Amino acid sequence: MEKRGYIVCGFAGVFHLDGTVPDREMLGCFSRLLAHRGPDGAGEMVDGPLGLAHRRLSILDLSDAAHQPMWDEEQRACLAYNGEIYNFQEIRDELRAAGWSFRSSGDTEVLLKACLHFGVPEALSRLNGMFGLAFWDGKARRLWLARDRMGIKPLYYAERGGRLVFGSEIKPILEVLPATPDVVTLLDVLAGEPPTWGYHTLFEGVAAIEPGEWLCIDAMGHRQSGRYFRLFDQVDRDRYAEADAASAETMTGALRELLERSVRLHLVSDAPVGVLASGGLDSNLIAALTRPSGVDVDLYHAEVAGPQSERWAAERLGEYLERPIQYATLSPQEYIETLAQVAYHHECPSGYHPNDVPFYLVSRKAAQDGVKVLLTGEGADELFFGYESMVLGMGRRSFVRAGDRARSVLRRLPGGRQLMSLLPRGDELPAQLLRRGYEQALREEAREVCSFIPEVEDREVLVESLVSCSAHLESLLIRNDRMGMMAGLESRIPFLENELVRFAVNLPRRFKAPRHPLALGYRHPMRENKWLLRQVGRQLLPAELHSRKKCGFPVAPWRYLDLRTEFFRQGFLLDTLKTPFANWETTWDAASDDFRWTAFATEIWGRLFFHRDSPAEVTQMLLPFTACGESALAA
């Protein structure tokens, strides 16, 4: 297999719109804050009003020619880049045919020269990969920032006081601009919304470059932005009709071929590669699809003790594939000792993703074994309709529609009005089944995009997939990036390869969640979720591994923490919300465990970023609130 010079890392920079020269000391600070993202090397550059700092994690053999920030030979433009371009060889061949030469073998120089040759928006539209980038057009004095199609790699920016500060993480930005919580987004988080979606962050004035978006700003402060990719634009009436007319055998074969190709692309590495084997269908499939490559891949599992432990499934997968499996076991002590450090690196509360601690622990275990790349099954649930809430919601909507139809018949029968009162009405749906705010706006747009599908139920399946990919999935990808990079390794997401995404968003309902009289075993109402993906699983995995329901490193934080209100006294949350402690106690008494944990996680995050307590200090604050007692934990 050919060697490729991938650089997976992080970068940060500052652009002085008043033309002054950035301080190199500041760049050094940026580099130190991102050292975990690139422990194998560092680079800095200053050109007039722009300063860039870059950290490097070596996935493959890298020469000095691949050093970043990278200039072209004529010193016209410079690139700082984080990620991988899987189709860089094809782009390099096209550029060579146009007269460009290359001094390195990797994708960084190809990306730099593609931006020069095609222009940035056109170059971005040709990429198949994951990335965040800063491209400096030194001649025009313009800075371009851009992010990959699905948002696998993060990129943030803030503008204040004549300076644009940007980076792969928010911490470098907070070194330049004062940290202030965004109270509206904070309230969304407490209400159970994802902590990160779209351009929103929890820090006032700090925005994310959205998936598929570019931002260009010149030395005069003039700004332009645009999109080179939108997931909703991938919905195609003709492709949908073609898939709807195809047989199950044809579509299963097409999906397997796309999966095999994507896994091959994601396996390329000189460093050891692992697979995060949660025990569910998605990661089991990824692991099984590594076999034809001949690459030695170890399996890694985060064991969360309890009735929902998936260790047995991970062990069965290892036996079946004849591959060793390594375990990271979550203990109460490790949970408490790691929680604040994880929140610091995640840069948002762990309330929405309580399993980020085991995700970090398994990443750390893999990194300790020398692994620098960990393949995960993220994206499959969103694309192939895998979440229980999706299918249950669809069943509920069907029940309501059935009730409306029955009501029209009952009205004409003697005593029908009394019977009608027993049927559910659409306006009686629980509020939690209808996500609000950002997701609701996405859903309305998705319904417009999918309006060509005549059947309501078929249309709603595609709508829910699109919405989930545009909101919930982004928060998962940020979690994967942060927890992997915290351990010094890269998470790769085979399910989000370009062609695979295009295939999945154009699948009719019968390939995602068909009616099935025996599907109650999945706790779904007469449906089998991820149907087409399970057909591929039937070809590659034993029955107990391709047919099981989703768990996903389930963590109940209240098993480790005594969620008492005392933790909030003179803390971040009550001060920010201007809430008296007595009122908070009343709210607490009526609250669910989920809300209590979300509030606890938000308090931890707030003390780290706004009270400026260190992770070690916050860990000490948590000790009196351990469920088993501080003394037992110390023992």
LUMMARDREN-670190 format. One record per residue (C-alpha): residue number from 1; x, y, z. Coordinates in nm, 2 decimals. Each point is the difference from the previous one (the first is absolute). Layout:
FILO     i        x        y        z
FILO   NUM        X        Y        Z
...
This chain:
FILO     i        x        y        z
FILO     1     0.00     0.00     0.00
FILO     2     0.14     0.34    -0.10
FILO     3     0.13     0.23     0.27
FILO     4    -0.17     0.34     0.04
FILO     5     0.12     0.30     0.20
FILO     6    -0.31     0.07     0.21
FILO     7     0.03     0.26     0.28
FILO     8    -0.27    -0.02     0.26
FILO     9     0.04     0.28     0.25
FILO    10    -0.13     0.34     0.10
FILO    11     0.07     0.37    -0.07
FILO    12    -0.09     0.34     0.12
FILO    13     0.07     0.35    -0.12
FILO    14    -0.07     0.37     0.02
FILO    15    -0.06     0.25    -0.28
FILO    16     0.05     0.37     0.10
FILO    17    -0.24     0.20    -0.21
FILO    18     0.18     0.33     0.09
FILO    19     0.32    -0.13    -0.18
FILO    20     0.21    -0.04     0.31
FILO    21     0.23    -0.31     0.04
FILO    22    -0.11    -0.27     0.24
FILO    23     0.21    -0.09     0.30
FILO    24     0.19    -0.32    -0.03
FILO    25    -0.04    -0.05     0.37
FILO    26    -0.37    -0.04    -0.06
FILO    27     0.06    -0.25    -0.27
FILO    28     0.22    -0.20     0.24
FILO    29    -0.29     0.01     0.25
FILO    30    -0.24    -0.13    -0.27
FILO    31     0.24    -0.28    -0.08
FILO    32     0.03    -0.11     0.37
FILO    33    -0.38     0.00     0.04
FILO    34    -0.03    -0.24    -0.30
FILO    35     0.30    -0.22     0.08
FILO    36    -0.22    -0.30     0.07
FILO    37    -0.13     0.02    -0.36
FILO    38     0.35    -0.03    -0.15
FILO    39     0.26    -0.13     0.23
FILO    40     0.24    -0.09    -0.29
FILO    41     0.09     0.35    -0.12
FILO    42    -0.08     0.37     0.00
FILO    43     0.03     0.29    -0.25
FILO    44    -0.07     0.37     0.00
FILO    45    -0.01     0.28    -0.26
FILO    46    -0.06     0.37    -0.01
FILO    47    -0.07     0.19    -0.32
FILO    48    -0.10     0.36     0.05
FILO    49    -0.33     0.00     0.19
FILO    50    -0.04    -0.38     0.01
FILO    51     0.15    -0.24     0.25
FILO    52    -0.05    -0.37    -0.01
FILO    53     0.10    -0.28     0.25
FILO    54    -0.02    -0.37    -0.10
FILO    55     0.03    -0.33     0.19
FILO    56     0.07    -0.33    -0.17
FILO    57    -0.10    -0.36     0.07
FILO    58     0.19    -0.23    -0.23
FILO    59    -0.23    -0.27    -0.15
FILO    60     0.24    -0.09    -0.28
FILO    61     0.37     0.07    -0.08
FILO    62     0.04     0.37    -0.03
FILO    63     0.29     0.19    -0.16
FILO    64     0.11     0.36     0.07
FILO    65    -0.17     0.08    -0.33
FILO    66    -0.34    -0.06     0.17
FILO    67     0.06     0.24     0.28
FILO    68    -0.28     0.24     0.09
FILO    69    -0.09     0.28    -0.03
FILO    70     0.09    -0.08    -0.37
FILO    71     0.10     0.27    -0.25
FILO    72     0.00    -0.06    -0.38
FILO    73     0.34     0.04    -0.18
FILO    74    -0.07     0.36    -0.10
FILO    75    -0.11     0.10     0.36
FILO    76    -0.34     0.11    -0.14
FILO    77    -0.22    -0.20     0.23
FILO    78     0.01    -0.20     0.33
FILO    79    -0.21    -0.28     0.14
FILO    80    -0.06    -0.13     0.35
FILO    81    -0.21    -0.31    -0.02
FILO    82    -0.14    -0.27     0.22
FILO    83    -0.13    -0.33    -0.14
FILO    84     0.02    -0.23    -0.30
FILO    85    -0.10     0.02    -0.36
FILO    86    -0.07    -0.35    -0.13
FILO    87    -0.01     0.09    -0.37
FILO    88     0.32     0.22     0.00
FILO    89     0.17    -0.23    -0.25
FILO    90    -0.27     0.07    -0.27
FILO    91     0.02     0.37     0.07
FILO    92     0.38    -0.01    -0.02
FILO    93    -0.01    -0.17    -0.34
FILO    94    -0.23     0.27    -0.12
FILO    95     0.22     0.27     0.12
FILO    96     0.31    -0.16    -0.15
FILO    97    -0.18    -0.01    -0.33
FILO    98    -0.05     0.37     0.04
FILO    99     0.37     0.06     0.05
FILO   100     0.04     0.00     0.38
FILO   101     0.29    -0.19     0.16
FILO   102     0.03    -0.15     0.35
FILO   103     0.28    -0.02     0.25
FILO   104    -0.18    -0.23     0.25
FILO   105    -0.21    -0.31    -0.02
FILO   106    -0.28     0.09     0.23
FILO   107    -0.34     0.17    -0.02
FILO   108     0.09     0.33     0.16
FILO   109     0.19     0.14    -0.30
FILO   110    -0.27    -0.13    -0.23
FILO   111    -0.26     0.19     0.20
FILO   112     0.21     0.32     0.00
FILO   113     0.05    -0.01    -0.38
FILO   114    -0.36    -0.10    -0.07
FILO   115    -0.11     0.32     0.18
FILO   116     0.24     0.20    -0.21
FILO   117    -0.10    -0.17    -0.33
FILO   118    -0.38    -0.03     0.03
FILO   119    -0.07     0.27     0.26
FILO   120    -0.10    -0.10     0.35
FILO   121    -0.38    -0.06    -0.04
FILO   122     0.06    -0.22    -0.31
FILO   123     0.28    -0.19     0.16
FILO   124    -0.21    -0.07     0.31
FILO   125    -0.28    -0.14    -0.22
FILO   126     0.24    -0.26    -0.14
FILO   127     0.12    -0.14     0.34
FILO   128    -0.09    -0.34     0.14
FILO   129     0.12     0.01     0.36
FILO   130    -0.01     0.17     0.34
FILO   131     0.17     0.32     0.07
FILO   132     0.01     0.35     0.15
FILO   133     0.23     0.24    -0.18
FILO   134     0.14     0.36     0.00
FILO   135     0.12     0.11    -0.34
FILO   136     0.19     0.33    -0.02
FILO   137     0.01     0.17    -0.34
FILO   138     0.30     0.21     0.07
FILO   139    -0.02     0.20    -0.33
FILO   140    -0.36     0.10     0.04
FILO   141     0.03     0.02     0.38
FILO   142    -0.30    -0.22     0.05
FILO   143    -0.06    -0.28     0.26
FILO   144    -0.23    -0.29    -0.08
FILO   145    -0.14    -0.23     0.27
FILO   146    -0.19    -0.32    -0.09
FILO   147    -0.13    -0.32     0.15
FILO   148    -0.08    -0.35    -0.15
FILO   149    -0.34    -0.10    -0.13
FILO   150    -0.14    -0.18     0.30
FILO   151     0.19     0.19     0.28
FILO   152     0.23    -0.28     0.10
FILO   153     0.28     0.25     0.08
FILO   154    -0.09     0.31     0.20
FILO   155     0.10     0.36    -0.07
FILO   156    -0.09     0.31     0.20
FILO   157     0.04     0.38    -0.02
FILO   158    -0.07     0.32     0.17
FILO   159     0.04     0.37    -0.10
FILO   160     0.05     0.28     0.25
FILO   161     0.21     0.31     0.03
FILO   162     0.14    -0.02    -0.35
FILO   163     0.12    -0.36     0.03
FILO   164    -0.14    -0.32    -0.14
FILO   165     0.12    -0.30     0.21
FILO   166    -0.07    -0.35    -0.12
FILO   167     0.10    -0.36     0.08
FILO   168    -0.08    -0.37     0.01
FILO   169    -0.10     0.05     0.36
FILO   170    -0.15     0.29     0.19
FILO   171     0.27     0.02     0.28
FILO   172     0.24     0.21    -0.22
FILO   173    -0.27     0.24    -0.08
FILO   174    -0.08     0.05     0.37
FILO   175     0.37     0.10     0.06
FILO   176    -0.07     0.31    -0.21
FILO   177    -0.36     0.07     0.06
FILO   178    -0.17     0.00     0.34
FILO   179    -0.22    -0.30     0.06
FILO   180    -0.38     0.07     0.05
FILO   181    -0.27    -0.27     0.00
FILO   182    -0.27     0.01    -0.26
FILO   183    -0.30    -0.02     0.23
FILO   184    -0.25    -0.09    -0.28
FILO   185     0.20    -0.30    -0.11
FILO   186     0.07    -0.08     0.36
FILO   187    -0.38    -0.02     0.07
FILO   188    -0.03    -0.22    -0.31
FILO   189     0.25    -0.24     0.14
FILO   190    -0.18    -0.02     0.34
FILO   191    -0.32    -0.08    -0.20
FILO   192     0.17    -0.30    -0.16
FILO   193     0.12     0.15    -0.33
FILO   194     0.34    -0.09    -0.15
FILO   195     0.28     0.23     0.14
FILO   196     0.14     0.07    -0.35
FILO   197    -0.19     0.03    -0.33
FILO   198     0.02     0.22    -0.30
FILO   199     0.19     0.32     0.07
FILO   200    -0.10     0.01     0.37
FILO   201     0.24    -0.05     0.29
FILO   202    -0.04     0.05     0.37
FILO   203     0.24     0.29    -0.01
FILO   204    -0.14     0.34    -0.09
FILO   205     0.16     0.14    -0.31
FILO   206     0.17    -0.33    -0.10
FILO   207    -0.15    -0.16    -0.30
FILO   208     0.07    -0.33    -0.19
FILO   209     0.06    -0.02    -0.37
FILO   210    -0.29    -0.22    -0.09
FILO   211     0.04    -0.33    -0.19
FILO   212     0.05     0.07    -0.37
FILO   213     0.06     0.37     0.06
FILO   214     0.28     0.24    -0.09
FILO   215     0.07     0.35     0.14
FILO   216     0.23     0.25    -0.18
FILO   217     0.12     0.33     0.17
FILO   218     0.24     0.25    -0.15
FILO   219     0.24     0.25     0.16
FILO   220    -0.27     0.27     0.00
FILO   221    -0.24    -0.22     0.20
FILO   222    -0.23    -0.07    -0.30
FILO   223    -0.16    -0.34     0.05
FILO   224    -0.16    -0.25    -0.23
FILO   225    -0.13    -0.35     0.08
FILO   226    -0.15    -0.28    -0.20
FILO   227    -0.08    -0.37    -0.02
FILO   228     0.16    -0.24    -0.23
FILO   229    -0.21    -0.29     0.14
FILO   230    -0.34    -0.04     0.17
FILO   231    -0.12    -0.34     0.10
FILO   232    -0.36     0.09    -0.10
FILO   233     0.12     0.06    -0.36
FILO   234     0.11    -0.37    -0.02
FILO   235    -0.37    -0.10    -0.01
FILO   236    -0.07    -0.09    -0.36
FILO   237    -0.34    -0.09    -0.14
FILO   238     0.15    -0.22    -0.27
FILO   239     0.24    -0.19     0.23
FILO   240    -0.28    -0.05     0.25
FILO   241    -0.23    -0.15    -0.28
FILO   242     0.28    -0.22    -0.13
FILO   243     0.06    -0.14     0.35
FILO   244    -0.37    -0.05     0.05
FILO   245    -0.02    -0.21    -0.31
FILO   246     0.30    -0.21     0.08
FILO   247    -0.01    -0.34     0.17
FILO   248     0.12    -0.06     0.35
FILO   249     0.29    -0.21    -0.13
FILO   250     0.12     0.28    -0.23
FILO   251    -0.01     0.26     0.27
FILO   252     0.17    -0.23     0.26
FILO   253     0.28    -0.07    -0.25
FILO   254     0.04     0.37    -0.08
FILO   255     0.02     0.09     0.37
FILO   256     0.25    -0.27     0.08
FILO   257     0.22     0.12    -0.29
FILO   258    -0.01     0.36     0.12
FILO   259     0.08    -0.11     0.36
FILO   260     0.29    -0.21    -0.12
FILO   261     0.15     0.29    -0.20
FILO   262    -0.04     0.24     0.29
FILO   263     0.16    -0.22     0.25
FILO   264     0.30    -0.06    -0.23
FILO   265     0.04     0.38    -0.03
FILO   266    -0.01     0.04     0.37
FILO   267     0.25    -0.27     0.08
FILO   268     0.30     0.16    -0.17
FILO   269     0.26     0.07     0.26
FILO   270     0.36    -0.08     0.09
FILO   271    -0.09     0.01     0.37
FILO   272    -0.21    -0.27     0.16
FILO   273    -0.38     0.02    -0.06
FILO   274    -0.28    -0.12     0.24
FILO   275    -0.37    -0.02    -0.01
FILO   276    -0.22     0.12     0.28
FILO   277    -0.22    -0.31     0.05
FILO   278    -0.29     0.11     0.21
FILO   279    -0.18    -0.33    -0.06
FILO   280    -0.27     0.16    -0.22
FILO   281    -0.08    -0.07    -0.37
FILO   282     0.18     0.30    -0.14
FILO   283     0.35    -0.05     0.15
FILO   284    -0.04    -0.38    -0.04
FILO   285    -0.04     0.06    -0.38
FILO   286     0.30     0.23    -0.01
FILO   287     0.21    -0.26     0.18
FILO   288    -0.12    -0.28    -0.24
FILO   289     0.08     0.21    -0.30
FILO   290     0.36     0.05     0.10
FILO   291     0.07    -0.37    -0.06
FILO   292     0.04     0.00    -0.39
FILO   293     0.25     0.29     0.03
FILO   294     0.27    -0.22     0.17
FILO   295     0.07     0.28     0.24
FILO   296     0.06    -0.12     0.36
FILO   297    -0.27     0.17     0.20
FILO   298    -0.06    -0.04     0.38
FILO   299    -0.34     0.06     0.15
FILO   300    -0.06     0.23     0.30
FILO   301    -0.30     0.00     0.23
FILO   302    -0.10     0.23     0.28
FILO   303    -0.15    -0.22     0.27
FILO   304    -0.28     0.17     0.20
FILO   305    -0.10    -0.24     0.28
FILO   306    -0.37    -0.06     0.06
FILO   307    -0.30    -0.17    -0.15
FILO   308     0.06     0.16    -0.35
FILO   309     0.36    -0.10    -0.02
FILO   310     0.10    -0.09    -0.36
FILO   311     0.32    -0.18     0.08
FILO   312    -0.15    -0.34    -0.10
FILO   313    -0.07     0.14    -0.35
FILO   314     0.35     0.14    -0.03
FILO   315     0.15    -0.33     0.11
FILO   316    -0.22    -0.19    -0.25
FILO   317     0.12     0.24    -0.28
FILO   318     0.36    -0.06     0.09
FILO   319    -0.05    -0.38    -0.01
FILO   320    -0.18     0.01    -0.33
FILO   321     0.26     0.23    -0.17
FILO   322     0.29    -0.17     0.18
FILO   323     0.13     0.33     0.10
FILO   324     0.13     0.10     0.35
FILO   325    -0.22     0.24     0.19
FILO   326     0.12     0.24     0.26
FILO   327    -0.22     0.15     0.28
FILO   328    -0.02     0.33     0.18
FILO   329    -0.21    -0.05     0.31
FILO   330    -0.19     0.28     0.16
FILO   331     0.03     0.00     0.38
FILO   332    -0.16     0.26     0.24
FILO   333     0.35     0.13     0.09
FILO   334     0.10     0.05    -0.36
FILO   335    -0.33     0.16    -0.08
FILO   336     0.04     0.26     0.27
FILO   337     0.37     0.06    -0.07
FILO   338    -0.05     0.04    -0.37
FILO   339    -0.33     0.19    -0.02
FILO   340     0.13     0.36     0.03
FILO   341     0.29    -0.06    -0.23
FILO   342    -0.24    -0.14    -0.26
FILO   343    -0.22     0.31     0.03
FILO   344     0.30     0.23    -0.04
FILO   345     0.10    -0.17    -0.33
FILO   346    -0.36    -0.04    -0.12
FILO   347    -0.06     0.37     0.06
FILO   348    -0.37    -0.07     0.07
FILO   349    -0.20    -0.17     0.27
FILO   350    -0.01    -0.38     0.00
FILO   351    -0.38     0.00     0.07
FILO   352    -0.10    -0.08    -0.35
FILO   353     0.27    -0.27    -0.05
FILO   354     0.07    -0.16     0.34
FILO   355     0.19    -0.27    -0.17
FILO   356     0.29     0.23    -0.10
FILO   357     0.20    -0.12     0.30
FILO   358     0.01    -0.37    -0.12
FILO   359     0.06     0.13    -0.35
FILO   360     0.31     0.18     0.12
FILO   361     0.11    -0.30     0.22
FILO   362    -0.01    -0.24    -0.30
FILO   363     0.18     0.26    -0.22
FILO   364     0.27     0.04     0.27
FILO   365     0.04    -0.38     0.02
FILO   366     0.04    -0.02    -0.38
FILO   367     0.25     0.28     0.00
FILO   368     0.20    -0.17     0.28
FILO   369     0.02    -0.30    -0.23
FILO   370     0.15     0.22    -0.28
FILO   371    -0.32     0.03    -0.20
FILO   372    -0.04     0.34    -0.17
FILO   373    -0.32    -0.07    -0.20
FILO   374    -0.33    -0.13     0.14
FILO   375    -0.28    -0.08    -0.24
FILO   376    -0.35     0.05     0.14
FILO   377    -0.36    -0.07    -0.11
FILO   378    -0.13     0.36     0.04
FILO   379    -0.25     0.11    -0.26
FILO   380    -0.17    -0.33    -0.07
FILO   381    -0.30     0.06     0.24
FILO   382    -0.07     0.34    -0.15
FILO   383     0.04    -0.11    -0.37
FILO   384    -0.18    -0.33     0.03
FILO   385    -0.27     0.08     0.26
FILO   386     0.15    -0.18     0.30
FILO   387    -0.12     0.19     0.31
FILO   388    -0.28    -0.14     0.20
FILO   389    -0.15     0.35     0.04
FILO   390    -0.02     0.03    -0.38
FILO   391    -0.20    -0.32    -0.04
FILO   392    -0.21     0.05     0.30
FILO   393    -0.09     0.35    -0.11
FILO   394    -0.10    -0.14    -0.34
FILO   395    -0.22    -0.26     0.16
FILO   396    -0.16     0.26     0.21
FILO   397    -0.07     0.22    -0.30
FILO   398    -0.16    -0.30    -0.18
FILO   399    -0.22    -0.07     0.30
FILO   400    -0.12     0.36     0.01
FILO   401    -0.07    -0.01    -0.37
FILO   402    -0.19    -0.32     0.05
FILO   403    -0.20     0.16     0.28
FILO   404    -0.09     0.29    -0.23
FILO   405    -0.12    -0.23    -0.27
FILO   406    -0.20    -0.21     0.25
FILO   407    -0.15     0.32     0.15
FILO   408    -0.15     0.09    -0.34
FILO   409    -0.17    -0.34    -0.01
FILO   410    -0.12     0.00     0.36
FILO   411    -0.17     0.34    -0.04
FILO   412    -0.26    -0.17    -0.23
FILO   413    -0.07    -0.29     0.24
FILO   414    -0.24    -0.01     0.30
FILO   415     0.19     0.07     0.32
FILO   416     0.31     0.09    -0.21
FILO   417     0.07     0.32     0.18
FILO   418     0.06    -0.18     0.33
FILO   419     0.24    -0.24    -0.18
FILO   420     0.18     0.28    -0.16
FILO   421     0.12     0.13     0.34
FILO   422     0.21    -0.32     0.04
FILO   423     0.21     0.08    -0.31
FILO   424     0.32     0.21     0.00
FILO   425     0.00     0.34    -0.16
FILO   426     0.29     0.16    -0.19
FILO   427     0.00     0.31     0.23
FILO   428     0.04    -0.23     0.30
FILO   429     0.35    -0.13    -0.10
FILO   430     0.25     0.04     0.29
FILO   431     0.21     0.31    -0.05
FILO   432     0.32    -0.20     0.01
FILO   433    -0.09    -0.18    -0.32
FILO   434     0.03     0.34    -0.18
FILO   435     0.35     0.14     0.03
FILO   436    -0.01     0.38     0.01
FILO   437     0.20     0.29    -0.13
FILO   438     0.28    -0.08    -0.24
FILO   439    -0.11    -0.36    -0.06
FILO   440    -0.36     0.11    -0.07
FILO   441     0.12     0.25    -0.26
FILO   442     0.21    -0.28    -0.16
FILO   443    -0.29    -0.23     0.00
FILO   444    -0.22     0.25    -0.18
FILO   445     0.27     0.05    -0.27
FILO   446     0.05    -0.37    -0.03
FILO   447    -0.37    -0.06    -0.06
FILO   448     0.01     0.25    -0.28
FILO   449     0.30    -0.18    -0.16
FILO   450    -0.18    -0.33     0.03
FILO   451    -0.33     0.12    -0.12
FILO   452     0.02    -0.21    -0.32
FILO   453    -0.05    -0.32     0.21
FILO   454    -0.38    -0.07    -0.01
FILO   455    -0.04    -0.22     0.31
FILO   456     0.02     0.19     0.33
FILO   457     0.17    -0.28     0.19
FILO   458     0.26    -0.05    -0.27
FILO   459     0.06     0.38    -0.01
FILO   460     0.04     0.02     0.38
FILO   461     0.27    -0.27     0.01
FILO   462     0.22     0.20    -0.23
FILO   463    -0.08     0.32     0.18
FILO   464     0.11    -0.14     0.34
FILO   465     0.32    -0.14    -0.15
FILO   466     0.09     0.34    -0.15
FILO   467    -0.08     0.19     0.33
FILO   468     0.20    -0.25     0.21
FILO   469     0.30     0.03    -0.23
FILO   470    -0.02     0.38     0.02
FILO   471    -0.03     0.03     0.38
FILO   472     0.06    -0.30     0.23
FILO   473     0.28    -0.15    -0.22
FILO   474     0.21     0.32     0.01
FILO   475     0.01    -0.02     0.38
FILO   476     0.12    -0.36    -0.02
FILO   477     0.27     0.09    -0.25
FILO   478     0.13     0.27     0.23
FILO   479     0.00    -0.24     0.29
FILO   480     0.20    -0.25    -0.21
FILO   481     0.25     0.26    -0.11
FILO   482     0.06     0.14     0.35
FILO   483     0.02    -0.33     0.18
FILO   484     0.23    -0.15    -0.26
FILO   485     0.23     0.30    -0.02
FILO   486     0.01     0.02     0.38
FILO   487     0.16    -0.34    -0.01
FILO   488     0.22     0.09    -0.30
FILO   489    -0.17    -0.20    -0.27
FILO   490    -0.24     0.05    -0.29
FILO   491    -0.36    -0.12    -0.03
FILO   492    -0.10    -0.09    -0.35
FILO   493    -0.36    -0.04    -0.12
FILO   494    -0.04    -0.24    -0.29
FILO   495    -0.38     0.04    -0.02
FILO   496     0.04     0.37    -0.09
FILO   497     0.19    -0.05    -0.33
FILO   498    -0.14     0.22    -0.28
FILO   499    -0.16    -0.27    -0.22
FILO   500    -0.13    -0.20     0.30
FILO   501    -0.18     0.31     0.14
FILO   502    -0.15     0.07    -0.34
FILO   503    -0.12    -0.36    -0.03
FILO   504    -0.15     0.00     0.35
FILO   505    -0.20     0.32    -0.02
FILO   506    -0.18    -0.12    -0.31
FILO   507    -0.12    -0.33     0.15
FILO   508    -0.37    -0.05     0.01
FILO   509    -0.17    -0.10     0.33
FILO   510    -0.02    -0.37    -0.09
FILO   511     0.38    -0.02     0.02
FILO   512     0.02     0.18     0.33
FILO   513    -0.30    -0.09     0.22
FILO   514    -0.24    -0.24    -0.17
FILO   515    -0.30    -0.14     0.18
FILO   516     0.09    -0.33     0.17
FILO   517    -0.24    -0.21     0.21
FILO   518     0.29    -0.14     0.21
FILO   519     0.19     0.32     0.05
FILO   520    -0.13     0.05     0.35
FILO   521     0.32    -0.17     0.12
FILO   522     0.17     0.33    -0.08
FILO   523    -0.25     0.19     0.22
FILO   524    -0.12     0.16    -0.32
FILO   525    -0.37     0.00    -0.10
FILO   526    -0.03    -0.26    -0.27
FILO   527     0.31     0.13    -0.19
FILO   528     0.36    -0.11    -0.05
FILO   529     0.24     0.29     0.01
FILO   530     0.31     0.03    -0.22
FILO   531    -0.14    -0.27    -0.22
FILO   532     0.24     0.02    -0.30
FILO   533     0.30     0.03     0.23
FILO   534    -0.11    -0.31     0.18
FILO   535    -0.02    -0.18    -0.34
FILO   536     0.37     0.07    -0.04
FILO   537     0.05    -0.11     0.36
FILO   538    -0.16    -0.33    -0.08
FILO   539     0.26    -0.07    -0.26
FILO   540     0.30     0.09     0.22
FILO   541    -0.10    -0.07     0.37
FILO   542    -0.16    -0.27     0.21
FILO   543    -0.37     0.06     0.09
FILO   544     0.06     0.11     0.36
FILO   545     0.22     0.29    -0.13
FILO   546    -0.20     0.13    -0.29
FILO   547    -0.34    -0.01     0.16
FILO   548     0.05     0.15     0.34
FILO   549    -0.14     0.33     0.11
FILO   550     0.21     0.31     0.06
FILO   551     0.16     0.08     0.34
FILO   552     0.31     0.21    -0.06
FILO   553     0.22     0.01     0.32
FILO   554    -0.30     0.08     0.22
FILO   555     0.10     0.21     0.30
FILO   556    -0.23     0.10     0.29
FILO   557     0.21     0.27     0.18
FILO   558    -0.22    -0.02     0.31
FILO   559     0.16    -0.33     0.07
FILO   560     0.33     0.18     0.05
FILO   561    -0.11     0.34     0.13
FILO   562    -0.24     0.10     0.28
FILO   563    -0.19     0.27    -0.18
FILO   564    -0.07     0.24     0.29
FILO   565    -0.08     0.37    -0.03
FILO   566     0.29     0.09     0.24
FILO   567     0.23    -0.02    -0.30
FILO   568    -0.16     0.31    -0.15
FILO   569     0.05     0.23     0.30
FILO   570     0.19     0.31    -0.11
FILO   571     0.06    -0.16    -0.33
FILO   572    -0.02     0.09    -0.37
FILO   573    -0.35    -0.11    -0.09
FILO   574    -0.21     0.18     0.26
FILO   575     0.21     0.31    -0.04
FILO   576    -0.04     0.00    -0.38
FILO   577    -0.38    -0.07     0.02
FILO   578    -0.05     0.24     0.29
FILO   579    -0.18    -0.27     0.19
FILO   580    -0.03    -0.01     0.38
FILO   581     0.12    -0.32     0.16
FILO   582    -0.34    -0.06     0.17
FILO   583    -0.17     0.01    -0.34
FILO   584     0.26    -0.24    -0.14
FILO   585    -0.07    -0.25     0.28
FILO   586    -0.37     0.01    -0.09
FILO   587     0.08    -0.07    -0.36
FILO   588     0.24    -0.27     0.09
FILO   589    -0.26    -0.20     0.21
FILO   590    -0.22    -0.03    -0.31
FILO   591     0.27    -0.06    -0.25
FILO   592     0.09    -0.32    -0.18
FILO   593     0.33    -0.17     0.02
FILO   594     0.08     0.11    -0.35
FILO   595    -0.06     0.36     0.08
FILO   596     0.20    -0.02     0.32
FILO   597     0.30    -0.15    -0.19
FILO   598    -0.02     0.26    -0.27
FILO   599     0.00     0.28     0.26
FILO   600     0.29    -0.17     0.18
FILO   601     0.20    -0.03    -0.32
FILO   602    -0.07     0.36    -0.09
FILO   603     0.12     0.12     0.34
FILO   604     0.33    -0.19    -0.05
FILO   605     0.04     0.16    -0.34
FILO   606    -0.08     0.35     0.13
FILO   607     0.25    -0.03     0.28
FILO   608     0.27    -0.10    -0.24
FILO   609    -0.05     0.27    -0.26
FILO   610    -0.15     0.30     0.19
FILO   611     0.11    -0.05     0.36
FILO   612     0.34    -0.10    -0.15
FILO   613     0.04    -0.30     0.24
FILO   614     0.24    -0.26    -0.12
FILO   615    -0.12    -0.35    -0.08
FILO   616     0.19    -0.12     0.31
FILO   617    -0.18     0.26     0.22
FILO   618    -0.34    -0.10    -0.14
FILO   619     0.08    -0.37     0.06
FILO   620     0.07     0.09     0.37
FILO   621    -0.34     0.17     0.01
FILO   622    -0.17    -0.31    -0.13
FILO   623     0.15    -0.24     0.26
FILO   624    -0.26     0.07     0.28
FILO   625    -0.27    -0.07    -0.26
FILO   626     0.10    -0.35    -0.10
FILO   627    -0.28    -0.26     0.03
FILO   628     0.22    -0.24     0.20
FILO   629     0.15     0.27     0.22
FILO   630     0.33     0.18    -0.01
FILO   631     0.18    -0.24     0.23
FILO   632    -0.11    -0.30    -0.20
FILO   633     0.12     0.16    -0.32
FILO   634     0.34     0.08     0.15
FILO   635     0.03    -0.36     0.12
